[in-house]
Amino acid sequence: SGINAEYGFQHYYLTNNLSVAETMQLFIQADQTQCVTVEPSTTLLQLKQSLSEQIPVEEQVLTHAGNLLSDDVILSEALPENCTLVLAGKLLGGKVHGSLARAGKVKGQTPKVAAQEDKKKKRTGRCKRRIQYNRRF
C-alpha cells in the first residue's frame, strides 16, 4: 500500500493478486479519499473491518448516493464499479426541524407577572354628579 501522488489518495489492495476482471474498485471518502480494491463477493461488513484503523467498526456508517448501506450487502450486487462511498462516524441525537426548535422558548423567556387586584375605577362625568346628588338628598 502506498500513496499515489498523482491523484492524492491512498490505494489499498484487500485481495491476493487477483486479475482485474475478478476485482472491484471503490473509492472511500473519509478524511482522505482512498481507492480500495476488493473481491466482488466482499460484504460491507468485511470492508468496514478493513477500514477499522480510522473508525471502529461499530461506529462506522457507509453511505452511497445519500443512502445508508447495511452490513450484509454484497458489494457487487448493490454498488456499481468505481463508485464513491462516504465513511463517517455515528452521531448522537438528531436535528429538530422547523418550529419544533423554537417550541416553548417564548414562554420560558418571559417572566411571570403577578395578577393585579381589580380596583374599581373612579366614576366621572354625569354618573359622578348623579351619585353626589343622591348622597345629599
Stockholm file with secondary structure:
# STOCKHOLM 1.0

chainA/1-137         SGINAEYGFQHYYLTNNLSVAETMQLFIQADQTQCVTVEPSTTLLQLKQSLSEQIPVEEQVLTHAGNLLSDDVILSEALPENCTLVLAGKLLGGKVHGSLARAGKVKGQTPKVAAQEDKKKKRTGRCKRRIQYNRRF
#=GR chainA/1-137 SS CEEETTTTEEEEECSSSCCGGGCEEEEEESSSEEEEEECTTCBHHHHHHHTTTTSCGGGEEEEETTEECCTTCBHHHHSCTTCEEEEEECCSSCCCCGGGGGTTHHHHHSCCCCCCCCCCCCCCHHHHHHHHHHHHC
#=GC SS_cons         CEEETTTTEEEEECSSSCCGGGCEEEEEESSSEEEEEECTTCBHHHHHHHTTTTSCGGGEEEEETTEECCTTCBHHHHSCTTCEEEEEECCSSCCCCGGGGGTTHHHHHSCCCCCCCCCCCCCCHHHHHHHHHHHHC
//
